[in-house]
Amino acid sequence: MTGSFRFEYTPGTIAYGRESVATMGEELAQQGIDRALLVTGSTVGSTPSVMDPVRAGIGDRLAGVFAETTPEKRLATALDGVEQLRAIDADALVCLGGGSSLDVATVMSVLAVDDRPRETIRTEFLDTGTVSVPDAELPPVFAVPTTLAGADLSIAAGLTADRGNRAPIHGGVFDERLMPDALVYDPALIETTPHEILCASAMNGFDKGLESLYARNRTPITDATATRGLALLAEGLPRLGSGAHDNSLHDAIVGTILVQYGVSRNTGSTLSLIHAFGHGISRGYDIQQGTAHAIIAPHALELLFDQVDGRREEIAAALGAGAGDDPATAVVNAVTDIRDSLGLPARLRSIPDLSREELTMVANAVITDGLLGNTPEGFDPTESEIEAVLESAW
C-alpha cells in the first residue's frame, strides 16, 4: 500500500443488541417496505426460538416464508425463491441464518428483476460462473445473521449449479448494489446456533481480520477496523469456545462486524490467502469453510511469513501476542491457540471424504483461486509450495 488510498464503501445500517430483532418492522418501515419474504434454511425455519421473535419483529409486514436454502447455495433454490417472491408480491427480502441464506437471498434480489427464462439464466451461469445484474432497482435485502462468519457486509454472493454426475459449477454475483440495506445482529438469536457451527463460523470471520491487515489493497480504514476487531475476537473467541456467552458473545459479534467492515468493496476484496485455501478445501468435500480455515490458517500463515513480512508485527499486536524477536511465530501460535480453544479440527485427515491423494487437485484449486491476487506484493507461491502446505496440515 502506498501513501495514497481511495476508500469507497457504503455499508447497510447496522443494528446490534439483545432482542434488537424486535426492530425489524421499523427498519422495513423506514424504507417503505410493506411486504417482506423471509428467506432461511429448513433447520432455522423449523426452530421456534429463532423464528418466533423474527416473525414478531417483522409483524404485519411479513408476507411469507421461503425456508429452503442449503449450504450448497444452489441457483435452482434462488430461482424457486423468486417464484414465491413474485407469487406473494413481496417487495423486499429478509434473510435469516448464515452466509448461505444471505447469498441465496442476495441472488434472489437480482433474479427478481430478471425476466429471462430459468434455463437461459442457468445456461449463462454454467458458461460464465455468474449471473448478469440487470440495470434496474433491486428489491432490498435485510440480513439477520445467526452465525459469526462475517459474510454479511458484502457486495458479493456465492452460488453453485448442479450438472448431474459432473462436478457442480461454483461462481457468484458481484455488484455494489448487493450490499444489504440493513443488518440486525441479535445475540439472543445467535446464541441459539449449535455450538460447533458457531465456533466454525467464528474462525471464518476471524480470518477476515487477519487477511485485511496483510492484503495488498488494505487501507488505513480497514487497518483500524480489523485491528480493533481482532483484539475483540482474541478476547472473546476462547471464552466462546468454552461455552460461555454473555460478554464473550458480545466481543465475538462486535469483533466480527468490525473485521468485515470494508472487506467487500466495489474496488475489490481484502480476502486472500486463507480464503483461497478454504475454497479449495471445502468445495466438494464434507467440511464447513470455517472448519477448513481452522485447519489451514496456521500453515498458510507460515508460508506467507516465509516469503514476505505480511505485517506480522501489526497482526501480533492486534492479537495481543507477545511478539518479542519473532512476531511471525507469535502470530502462528496465537492463531493456533484460538483454533484449539474453539474445539476445531487441526488436521485435514479429519475430513471424511478427502484422501491424501487428492491434495494435488486441491492445490491446483487453491493456486488458481482469484483471491490469491489480493496477497501482499512479493508473495508468489508455486503450486508445489501450496501442496506442501496441505501436506503439512494433513
Residue pairs with C-beta under 8 A, 6 or more apart in sequence:
1 216
1 217
1 218
1 219
5 219
5 220
6 267
7 219
7 221
7 222
7 262
7 265
8 265
8 266
8 267
9 221
9 262
9 265
10 176
10 179
11 153
11 179
11 261
12 143
12 153
12 179
12 180
12 181
12 182
12 183
13 27
13 181
13 182
13 183
14 153
14 182
14 183
14 185
14 257
15 23
15 27
15 182
15 183
15 184
15 185
16 184
16 185
16 186
16 253
16 254
16 257
17 185
17 186
17 187
18 186
18 187
18 188
19 53
19 186
19 188
20 184
20 185
20 186
21 53
21 54
21 57
21 144
21 184
21 186
21 188
21 189
22 53
22 56
22 57
23 57
23 184
24 54
24 57
24 58
24 59
24 94
24 142
24 144
24 184
25 57
25 58
25 59
25 60
25 61
27 142
27 182
27 184
28 36
28 58
28 61
28 92
28 94
28 142
29 61
31 92
31 140
31 181
31 182
33 61
33 91
33 92
33 140
34 61
34 91
35 61
35 63
35 88
35 89
35 90
35 91
35 92
36 58
36 61
36 62
36 63
36 90
36 91
36 92
36 93
36 94
36 142
37 63
37 64
37 65
37 66
37 81
37 84
37 85
37 88
37 90
37 92
37 93
37 94
38 54
38 55
38 58
38 62
38 64
38 65
38 66
38 67
38 93
38 94
38 95
38 96
39 66
39 69
39 81
39 93
39 94
39 95
39 96
39 101
39 104
39 105
39 108
40 51
40 65
40 66
40 67
40 69
40 95
40 96
40 97
40 101
41 67
41 68
41 69
41 70
41 97
41 98
41 100
41 101
42 67
42 68
44 50
44 51
44 67
44 96
44 97
44 101
44 146
45 51
45 65
45 67
46 67
47 192
49 192
50 96
50 146
50 189
50 192
51 96
53 186
53 188
53 189
54 94
54 96
54 144
54 189
55 62
58 94
63 88
63 89
63 90
64 84
64 88
64 90
66 80
66 81
66 84
66 85
68 77
68 80
68 81
69 77
69 81
69 97
69 100
69 101
69 104
69 105
70 77
70 100
71 100
71 288
72 100
72 160
72 168
73 100
73 103
73 104
73 107
73 157
73 158
73 159
73 160
74 104
74 159
74 160
74 161
74 162
75 107
75 121
75 122
75 125
75 131
75 159
75 160
75 161
76 122
76 161
76 162
77 104
78 104
78 107
78 108
78 111
78 159
79 111
79 118
79 121
79 122
81 104
81 105
81 108
82 108
82 111
82 112
85 93
85 108
85 112
85 139
86 112
90 139
91 139
92 139
92 140
92 141
92 142
93 105
93 108
93 109
93 139
93 140
93 141
93 142
94 105
94 141
94 142
94 143
94 144
95 101
95 102
95 104
95 105
95 106
95 141
95 142
95 143
95 144
95 180
96 144
96 146
97 144
97 145
97 146
97 147
98 145
98 146
98 147
98 149
98 151
98 197
98 201
99 147
99 149
99 151
99 152
99 158
102 141
102 143
102 145
102 151
102 152
102 154
102 157
102 180
103 151
103 157
103 158
103 159
103 172
104 157
105 141
105 143
106 141
106 157
106 173
106 178
106 180
107 131
107 157
107 159
107 173
108 139
109 138
109 139
109 140
109 141
109 178
110 131
110 133
110 134
110 138
110 173
110 175
110 178
111 121
111 131
112 138
112 139
113 134
113 136
113 137
113 138
113 139
114 121
114 131
114 132
114 134
121 131
122 161
124 130
124 131
124 132
125 131
125 159
125 161
125 169
125 171
126 161
126 163
126 169
128 171
129 169
129 170
129 171
129 172
130 171
130 172
130 173
130 174
131 159
131 173
133 173
133 175
133 177
133 178
138 177
138 178
140 180
140 181
141 178
141 180
141 181
142 180
142 181
142 182
142 183
142 184
143 152
143 180
143 182
143 183
143 184
144 183
144 184
144 186
144 189
145 152
145 183
145 185
145 190
146 189
146 190
146 192
146 193
147 190
147 193
147 197
147 198
147 201
148 190
148 198
148 201
148 202
148 204
148 205
148 252
148 253
148 256
149 201
149 202
149 204
149 205
149 256
149 289
149 290
150 204
150 205
150 208
150 256
150 257
150 259
150 260
150 263
151 204
151 260
152 180
152 183
152 260
153 179
153 180
153 183
153 257
153 260
153 261
153 263
153 264
154 178
154 179
154 260
154 263
154 264
155 174
155 175
155 176
155 177
155 178
155 179
155 264
155 265
155 266
156 172
156 173
156 174
156 178
156 264
156 269
157 172
157 173
157 174
157 178
158 170
158 171
158 172
159 170
159 171
159 172
159 173
160 168
160 169
160 170
160 171
161 168
161 169
161 171
162 168
163 169
167 284
168 284
170 279
170 283
176 266
179 264
185 253
185 257
187 245
187 249
187 250
187 253
190 198
190 249
190 253
191 198
191 245
191 249
193 201
195 243
196 343
197 288
198 240
199 240
199 241
199 290
199 342
199 343
199 344
200 288
200 290
200 291
200 294
200 342
200 344
201 288
201 290
202 233
202 237
202 240
202 252
202 256
202 290
202 342
203 290
203 291
203 293
203 294
203 297
203 338
203 339
203 342
203 344
204 278
204 289
204 290
204 293
205 233
205 255
205 256
205 259
205 260
205 290
206 230
206 233
206 237
206 255
206 256
206 259
206 338
207 274
207 275
207 278
207 293
207 297
208 226
208 259
208 260
208 263
208 270
208 271
208 275
209 226
209 227
209 229
209 230
209 233
209 255
209 258
209 259
209 318
210 226
210 230
210 274
210 297
210 301
210 315
210 335
211 270
211 271
211 272
211 273
211 274
211 275
211 374
212 218
212 222
212 223
212 225
212 226
212 259
212 262
212 263
212 270
213 223
213 226
213 227
213 230
213 311
213 314
213 315
213 318
214 272
214 304
214 310
214 311
214 315
214 375
214 376
215 270
215 271
215 272
215 374
215 375
215 376
216 272
216 374
216 375
216 376
216 377
217 267
217 268
217 269
217 270
217 374
218 226
218 270
219 262
221 262
222 261
222 262
222 263
222 270
223 314
225 258
225 259
225 261
225 262
226 258
226 259
226 318
227 314
227 317
227 318
228 255
228 258
229 254
229 255
229 256
229 257
229 258
229 259
229 260
229 261
230 255
230 259
230 315
230 318
230 319
231 255
231 318
231 319
231 320
232 251
232 252
232 254
232 255
232 258
233 251
233 252
233 255
233 256
233 259
233 338
234 318
234 319
234 320
234 334
234 338
235 248
235 251
235 320
236 247
236 248
236 249
236 250
236 251
236 252
236 255
237 248
237 251
237 252
237 255
237 338
237 341
237 342
238 248
238 337
238 338
238 341
238 342
239 247
239 248
239 251
240 248
240 249
240 252
240 342
241 341
241 342
241 343
242 248
242 341
262 270
263 269
263 270
263 271
268 374
269 371
269 374
270 374
271 371
271 374
272 371
272 372
272 373
272 374
272 375
273 300
273 303
273 304
273 371
273 372
273 375
273 379
274 293
274 296
274 297
274 300
274 301
275 293
275 369
275 371
276 366
276 369
276 371
276 372
277 292
277 293
277 296
277 300
277 366
277 386
277 389
278 289
278 290
278 292
278 293
278 296
279 289
279 365
279 366
279 369
279 371
280 362
280 363
280 365
280 366
280 369
281 287
281 292
281 295
281 296
281 348
281 351
281 354
281 362
281 390
282 288
282 289
282 291
282 292
283 365
285 351
285 353
285 354
286 351
286 352
286 353
287 351
287 354
290 344
291 344
291 345
294 339
294 342
294 344
294 345
294 346
295 344
295 345
295 346
295 347
295 348
295 350
295 393
296 348
296 389
296 390
296 393
297 335
297 339
298 332
298 335
298 336
298 339
299 389
299 390
299 392
299 393
300 389
301 310
301 328
301 331
301 332
301 335
302 328
302 332
302 389
302 392
303 381
303 385
303 386
303 389
304 310
304 375
304 376
304 379
305 312
305 328
305 331
305 332
307 378
307 379
307 380
307 381
308 376
308 377
308 378
308 379
309 376
310 328
310 376
310 379
311 376
312 323
312 327
312 328
312 330
312 331
313 323
313 327
315 327
315 331
316 322
316 323
316 327
316 330
316 331
316 334
317 323
319 330
319 331
319 334
319 335
320 334
321 327
321 330
321 331
321 333
321 334
322 330
323 330
323 331
324 330
339 346
340 346
347 393
347 394
348 354
348 359
348 390
348 393
348 394
349 356
349 394
354 362
356 394
359 387
359 390
359 391
359 394
360 387
362 390
363 383
363 384
363 386
363 387
363 390
364 383
366 372
366 386
366 390
367 381
367 382
367 383
367 386
